[in-house]
């Protein structure tokens, strides 16, 4: 199981949180209970199974709902 911290460009509103949570929780391999969107820090923290989903796929899901991913950090 890997832990990811994904830095986003600033978040504008609370509904941003719900969109990002929905996008990440819908992916197979993401531990749904681990998803935390930190509004003020514009970060997403989550745990995921690298044998099921890649950090690239997680970033793509966030980008698809309209948010810019600045960088990601993955710890195994």
C-alpha positions in Angstrom: 0.0 0.0 0.0 1.3 3.4 -1.0 0.5 6.9 0.5 0.2 9.8 -1.9 0.2 13.6 -1.2 -1.0 15.5 -4.3 -0.4 19.3 -4.4 -3.1 21.1 -6.4 -3.5 24.7 -7.5 -5.7 26.7 -5.0 -9.2 25.4 -4.3 -11.9 28.0 -4.7 -14.9 26.6 -2.9 -16.2 23.7 -0.7 -17.8 22.0 -3.6 -14.3 21.5 -5.0 -13.7 19.1 -2.1 -16.7 17.0 -3.1 -15.7 16.8 -6.7 -12.1 15.8 -5.9 -13.3 13.3 -3.3 -15.8 11.8 -5.7 -13.2 11.5 -8.5 -10.6 9.8 -6.3 -12.9 7.5 -4.3 -14.4 6.2 -7.6 -11.1 4.7 -8.6 -10.4 1.0 -7.9 -7.4 0.6 -5.7 -7.9 3.9 -3.7 -8.7 3.3 -0.1 -11.9 5.3 0.2 -11.6 5.9 3.9 -8.1 7.4 3.5 -9.1 10.2 1.1 -8.6 13.6 2.7 -8.9 16.8 0.8 -7.1 19.7 2.7 -8.9 22.8 1.5 -6.6 25.5 2.8 -3.4 23.6 1.8 -4.9 22.6 -1.6 -3.7 19.0 -1.1 -5.2 15.6 -1.4 -3.9 12.8 0.8 -4.8 9.2 0.2 -3.7 5.6 0.3 -3.8 3.4 -2.8 -2.7 0.0 -4.0 -0.1 0.4 -6.8 -0.9 -3.0 -8.2 -4.4 -1.7 -9.0 -4.1 2.0 -9.8 -1.2 4.3 -10.6 -0.5 7.8 -9.3 -0.9 8.9 -13.0 -4.4 7.6 -13.1 -5.3 9.3 -9.8 -3.9 12.6 -11.1 -5.8 12.1 -14.4 -9.1 11.7 -12.4 -8.5 14.9 -10.6 -7.5 16.8 -13.8 -10.6 15.4 -15.5 -12.9 17.1 -12.9 -11.1 20.4 -13.6 -8.2 20.8 -11.1 -4.6 21.4 -11.9 -2.2 18.9 -10.2 1.1 20.7 -9.4 3.0 17.7 -8.1 2.6 14.4 -6.4 4.6 12.6 -3.7 4.3 8.9 -3.2 5.7 7.0 -0.2 5.6 3.2 -0.1 
